[in-house]
């Protein structure tokens, strides 16, 4: 009789080091003594501006948005789409996994705003705010997500 071969299965030893540290850990976002304070300043300024701009598109108080969109020959429901993208984008900027993509989306909104304002020959003072925001988004993109609020260490 032939002897049956014996098989032994060995499971790899579990590495519990990943369980000891959380995937995302918050750093002190108000610590401006660190090297990333310009990045944090730009990030919080952009988050603040986009959250307020997004909220104003949903409140009934500023009736100038529907009037402006009619004057620019844009559909009125686009106000709510842009408001949603601005408001959610303001908070999505805080997450490094999607930060670069959100910068491109918000930057596209600012380029579209600049284009619409320029094509409709609006006053130069209305062009300044989208240009400043686009510059801040570029700085955030250039500084990278290494110094973001939520680190992936």
C-alpha positions as CSV (number, residue, x, y, z in Angstrom):
1,X,0.0,0.0,0.0
2,X,1.1,3.5,-0.8
3,X,1.3,5.9,2.0
4,X,-1.0,8.9,1.7
5,X,0.8,12.2,1.5
6,X,0.3,14.4,4.5
7,X,-0.6,18.0,3.9
8,X,0.0,20.6,6.5
9,X,-1.5,24.0,6.2
10,X,0.2,26.9,8.0
11,X,-1.5,30.2,8.3
12,X,0.7,33.3,8.2
13,X,1.1,35.0,11.4
14,X,-1.3,37.9,11.8
15,X,0.2,41.3,11.9
16,X,-1.7,43.4,14.4
17,X,0.3,46.5,13.9
18,X,-2.3,47.9,11.5
19,X,-4.9,47.6,14.2
20,X,-2.8,49.6,16.7
21,X,-2.9,52.8,14.7
22,X,-6.0,54.2,13.1
23,X,-6.0,54.6,9.4
24,X,-6.8,58.3,9.7
25,X,-5.6,60.3,12.6
26,X,-6.4,64.0,13.3
27,X,-3.5,66.3,13.7
28,X,-3.8,69.5,15.6
29,X,-5.4,71.7,12.9
30,X,-4.9,74.9,14.8
31,X,-1.1,74.4,15.3
32,X,0.2,77.2,13.2
33,X,3.7,76.7,14.7
34,X,4.4,73.8,12.3
35,X,5.8,74.1,8.8
36,X,2.4,73.7,7.1
37,X,0.7,76.9,8.4
38,X,0.5,78.5,4.9
39,X,-1.2,75.3,3.6
40,X,-3.6,75.3,6.5
41,X,-4.4,79.0,6.1
42,X,-5.1,78.5,2.4
43,X,-7.2,75.4,3.0
44,X,-9.3,76.9,5.8
45,X,-9.9,80.1,3.7
46,X,-11.1,78.1,0.7
47,X,-13.3,75.8,2.8
48,X,-14.8,78.9,4.5
49,X,-15.5,80.7,1.2
50,X,-16.9,77.6,-0.6
51,X,-19.2,76.6,2.3
52,X,-20.6,80.1,2.5
53,X,-21.0,80.4,-1.2
54,X,-22.7,77.0,-1.4
55,X,-25.1,77.9,1.4
56,X,-26.1,81.3,-0.2
57,X,-27.4,79.4,-3.2
58,X,-29.9,77.5,-1.1
59,X,-31.2,80.4,1.0
60,X,-34.0,82.6,-0.2
61,X,-32.5,85.8,1.0
62,X,-30.1,86.6,-1.8
63,X,-32.5,86.9,-4.7
64,X,-29.6,88.0,-7.0
65,X,-28.7,84.5,-8.0
66,X,-31.8,83.8,-10.1
67,X,-31.6,87.2,-11.6
68,X,-27.9,86.7,-12.5
69,X,-28.5,83.3,-14.0
70,X,-31.4,84.7,-16.1
71,X,-29.1,87.5,-17.3
72,X,-26.4,85.0,-18.1
73,X,-28.8,82.7,-20.0
74,X,-28.2,79.8,-17.6
75,X,-30.9,77.4,-16.3
76,X,-32.1,78.3,-12.8
77,X,-31.7,74.7,-11.4
78,X,-28.0,75.0,-12.1
79,X,-27.9,77.3,-9.0
80,X,-28.6,74.3,-6.8
81,X,-26.2,72.0,-8.5
82,X,-23.4,74.5,-8.1
83,X,-24.4,75.2,-4.5
84,X,-24.3,71.5,-3.7
85,X,-20.9,71.0,-5.3
86,X,-19.5,74.1,-3.5
87,X,-20.8,73.2,-0.1
88,X,-19.8,69.5,-0.2
89,X,-16.5,70.4,-1.8
90,X,-15.7,72.7,1.1
91,X,-15.8,69.7,3.5
92,X,-14.4,67.2,1.1
93,X,-11.2,69.3,0.8
94,X,-10.3,68.1,4.3
95,X,-9.8,64.5,3.3
96,X,-6.5,63.7,1.5
97,X,-7.8,60.7,-0.3
98,X,-10.1,62.8,-2.5
99,X,-8.5,66.3,-2.0
100,X,-6.8,66.5,-5.4
101,X,-10.0,65.5,-7.2
102,X,-12.1,68.0,-5.3
103,X,-9.5,70.7,-6.1
104,X,-10.0,70.0,-9.8
105,X,-13.8,70.1,-9.5
106,X,-13.9,73.4,-7.5
107,X,-11.2,74.8,-9.8
108,X,-13.5,73.9,-12.8
109,X,-16.3,75.8,-11.2
110,X,-14.1,78.8,-10.7
111,X,-12.9,78.7,-14.3
112,X,-16.5,78.4,-15.5
113,X,-17.4,81.4,-13.3
114,X,-14.6,83.5,-14.7
115,X,-15.6,82.5,-18.2
116,X,-19.2,83.4,-17.7
117,X,-18.4,86.7,-16.0
118,X,-15.9,87.7,-18.7
119,X,-18.2,86.7,-21.6
120,X,-21.0,88.7,-20.1
121,X,-18.7,91.7,-19.7
122,X,-19.3,92.0,-15.9
123,X,-17.3,94.5,-14.0
124,X,-13.7,93.6,-13.1
125,X,-14.4,93.7,-9.4
126,X,-16.6,90.6,-9.9
127,X,-13.7,88.8,-11.5
128,X,-11.3,89.3,-8.6
129,X,-12.9,86.8,-6.2
130,X,-12.9,83.8,-8.5
131,X,-9.3,84.6,-9.5
132,X,-8.2,84.8,-5.8
133,X,-10.0,81.5,-5.0
134,X,-8.5,79.8,-8.1
135,X,-5.1,81.0,-6.9
136,X,-5.7,79.6,-3.4
137,X,-6.8,76.3,-4.9
138,X,-3.7,76.2,-7.0
139,X,-1.5,76.8,-3.9
140,X,-3.3,74.0,-2.1
141,X,-2.8,71.7,-5.0
142,X,0.9,72.7,-5.3
143,X,1.6,72.2,-1.6
144,X,0.0,68.8,-1.9
145,X,-2.0,66.7,0.5
146,X,1.0,65.7,2.6
147,X,0.3,68.4,5.1
148,X,-3.5,67.9,5.1
149,X,-5.7,68.1,8.1
150,X,-6.3,64.4,8.2
151,X,-3.1,62.4,7.8
152,X,-2.9,58.8,6.6
153,X,0.1,57.8,8.8
